[in-house]
């Protein structure tokens, strides 16, 4: 019997999907990494009876970082961080997510990805593919091996419709997340190191142990400052309230 490995973005979602797709008739076991569960049942896929194996990740499997020697603040000029070598590392080594996915993918014929339907979800799709590609029974490059489920609600109607209308993961959206991650890493680390070292010792009342900078922090800080200014300049005004009495 053929086997389809299905991967969701978090354990609670995997449990919900398994209960819906199996009509509540699935067995569950704790995964070897201790963080995820695996749900098994028999069902129909592409006109044949197969074994379904549903599990999950816990968000991103991988994270981007500089290679070891560039993590030294003292020996590396922040300017070098804009062009130095980077590498993908396991996001949470304690979860052993790569080895867990590889173990569950061993001998599987199909991979069905149930990650969240946004750019981050598309990126995690390819992280999962990279973890299992050497352990699947068939080549993940084959057109009928890897599938992507698209859904907008965790209801029986939406989930079963998603399984009946599977698509493919979007590589361009996944790569856009890779680009964003790299920009965040290079810009955030370079400017954080530069301004932290620049301001150290210059102002007595400034805690300069770490002055962080990030592309997302700047607009967020702007929102906070704007709201603070609105509160400080607020002037109370009289207003009327209508009260309805029904007898």
Secondary structure, DSSP 4 states (H G I P E B T S, - for coil): --EEEEEESSHHHHHHHHHHHTTT--EEEE-TTSS-EEEEEEEEETTEEEEEEEEE--S-SEEEEE-GGGG-TTTS-GGGGGTS-EEEEETTGGG-HHHHHHHHHTT-SEEEEE--SSHHHHHHHHHHHHHHTTTSSS-TTSTTTEEE---SS-SHHHHHHHHHT-B---HHHHHHHHHHHHHHHHHHHHHHHHHHHHHTTT-TT---S-----HHHHHHHHHHHHHHHHHHT--------------
